[in-house]
Amino acid sequence: MPETDVNPRLVKHIEFTCGTDSFSKHVNDVNWEPSSSTVTWQGGTPDAVFSDQTAPTYLLNVTGIQDWETEDSLCNWLHDHAGEAAEVTYKPHKDGLVSFAANITIAAPPIGGKVGTYNEFSVKMGSDKPVRTRAEAPPTP
């Protein structure tokens, strides 16, 4: 069997949108976290064992910078729309072919942090399974 090629890339320039708003400058970590578990039932004899895997659920994890002074910053947007539904799109490489999109339930970010640092926020938002899309040609700059 021939070896499959691999082409990893250092993440340098992403695209991250919520609805029609771009927040690429506001985040430094975007990832979907699938979760499922194995359920097992043991009957009264050693051979009465049944196991199955639950359907995965997804969380969208986002880490970004707290910028409460800019009216339309991501942390303000998340705070103002907490509990609402939105579509998000994430492209790991701005000049790449692949993007992911999903519907999420918006969560408010934490407020505050240590003095002498850039205060970040991390949120986990409920999501449906992200849909991967591959463009036919790279985007034009």
C-alpha positions as CSV (number, residue, x, y, z in Angstrom):
1,M,0.0,0.0,0.0
2,P,1.5,3.4,-1.0
3,E,2.1,5.9,1.8
4,T,-0.3,8.8,1.9
5,D,1.3,12.3,1.5
6,V,1.0,14.8,4.4
7,N,1.2,18.6,4.1
8,P,1.0,20.2,7.6
9,R,1.2,24.0,7.8
10,L,2.0,26.4,10.6
11,V,-1.1,28.4,11.4
12,K,-0.3,32.0,10.7
13,H,-3.3,33.8,9.3
14,I,-6.9,32.5,10.0
15,E,-10.4,33.6,9.2
16,F,-13.1,33.5,11.9
17,T,-16.5,34.9,11.3
18,C,-19.7,34.9,13.4
19,G,-22.7,35.6,11.2
20,T,-21.5,38.4,8.8
21,D,-18.9,39.8,11.2
22,S,-15.2,39.0,10.9
23,F,-13.3,38.5,14.2
24,S,-10.0,37.0,13.0
25,K,-7.9,39.6,14.8
26,H,-9.7,38.9,18.1
27,V,-8.9,35.2,18.5
28,N,-5.8,33.1,18.8
29,D,-7.4,29.6,19.3
30,V,-10.5,28.2,17.6
31,N,-11.2,24.5,17.8
32,W,-14.1,22.1,17.8
33,E,-14.1,19.4,20.5
34,P,-16.1,16.3,19.7
35,S,-17.2,14.2,22.6
36,S,-18.8,10.7,22.8
37,S,-18.7,7.8,25.2
38,T,-19.0,4.1,25.2
39,V,-22.1,2.7,27.0
40,T,-21.9,-0.9,28.2
41,W,-24.5,-3.1,29.8
42,Q,-23.6,-6.2,31.6
43,G,-26.2,-8.9,32.0
44,G,-26.2,-11.8,34.6
45,T,-23.9,-14.0,32.5
46,P,-20.4,-13.3,31.2
47,D,-21.5,-13.4,27.6
48,A,-24.4,-11.0,28.1
49,V,-22.3,-7.8,27.4
50,F,-23.5,-5.1,25.1
51,S,-21.5,-2.0,24.1
52,D,-22.2,0.9,21.8
53,Q,-20.8,4.3,21.1
54,T,-23.0,7.4,21.7
55,A,-23.3,9.9,18.8
56,P,-20.8,12.7,19.2
57,T,-21.7,16.1,20.5
58,Y,-19.5,19.2,19.7
59,L,-18.2,22.2,21.5
60,L,-16.6,25.2,19.8
61,N,-13.8,26.4,22.0
62,V,-12.6,30.0,21.3
63,T,-9.8,31.9,23.0
64,G,-9.5,35.6,22.4
65,I,-8.5,39.0,23.7
66,Q,-10.8,41.0,26.0
67,D,-11.5,44.3,24.3
68,W,-14.4,45.9,26.1
69,E,-13.5,49.5,24.8
70,T,-14.2,48.7,21.1
71,E,-17.9,48.6,20.7
72,D,-18.0,45.9,18.1
73,S,-15.3,43.6,19.5
74,L,-15.8,39.9,19.8
75,C,-16.1,39.9,23.6
76,N,-18.8,42.5,23.4
77,W,-20.6,40.7,20.6
78,L,-20.5,37.4,22.6
79,H,-21.7,39.2,25.8
80,D,-24.5,41.0,24.0
81,H,-25.7,37.8,22.1
82,A,-25.3,35.1,24.8
83,G,-27.9,32.4,24.5
84,E,-28.7,33.2,20.8
85,A,-27.9,31.0,17.8
86,A,-25.4,32.0,15.2
87,E,-23.4,30.5,12.3
88,V,-19.7,30.6,12.6
89,T,-17.0,29.9,9.9
90,Y,-13.4,29.0,10.6
91,K,-10.7,28.8,8.0
92,P,-7.4,27.6,9.5
93,H,-5.4,29.1,6.6
94,K,-6.6,32.3,5.0
95,D,-4.9,31.3,1.7
96,G,-6.0,27.7,2.0
97,L,-8.8,25.7,0.4
98,V,-10.5,24.3,3.5
99,S,-13.0,26.0,5.9
100,F,-15.4,24.7,8.5
101,A,-18.9,26.1,9.4
102,A,-21.4,25.2,12.1
103,N,-24.3,26.6,14.1
104,I,-23.5,27.5,17.7
105,T,-25.2,28.7,20.8
106,I,-23.4,31.9,21.9
107,A,-21.8,31.9,25.3
108,A,-20.7,35.1,27.2
109,P,-17.0,35.4,27.9
110,P,-15.5,35.9,31.4
111,I,-14.8,39.5,32.4
112,G,-11.5,40.7,33.9
113,G,-8.2,39.2,34.8
114,K,-4.7,39.9,36.2
115,V,-3.1,43.3,36.2
116,G,-0.1,43.7,34.0
117,T,-1.3,41.2,31.3
118,Y,-3.5,41.2,28.3
119,N,-6.7,39.7,29.6
120,E,-7.9,36.8,27.4
121,F,-11.2,35.0,27.5
122,S,-12.0,31.3,26.7
123,V,-15.5,30.2,25.9
124,K,-17.0,26.8,25.1
125,M,-20.1,27.0,22.9
126,G,-22.5,24.3,22.0
127,S,-22.3,23.4,18.3
128,D,-23.6,21.1,15.7
129,K,-21.1,19.0,13.7
130,P,-18.9,21.4,11.7
131,V,-19.2,21.0,8.0
132,R,-15.9,20.9,6.1
133,T,-15.9,22.7,2.7
134,R,-13.0,22.5,0.2
135,A,-12.8,25.3,-2.4
136,E,-11.8,24.4,-5.9
137,A,-9.2,27.1,-6.2
138,P,-7.2,29.2,-3.6
139,P,-8.8,32.6,-2.8
140,T,-7.4,35.6,-4.7
141,P,-5.5,38.0,-2.4
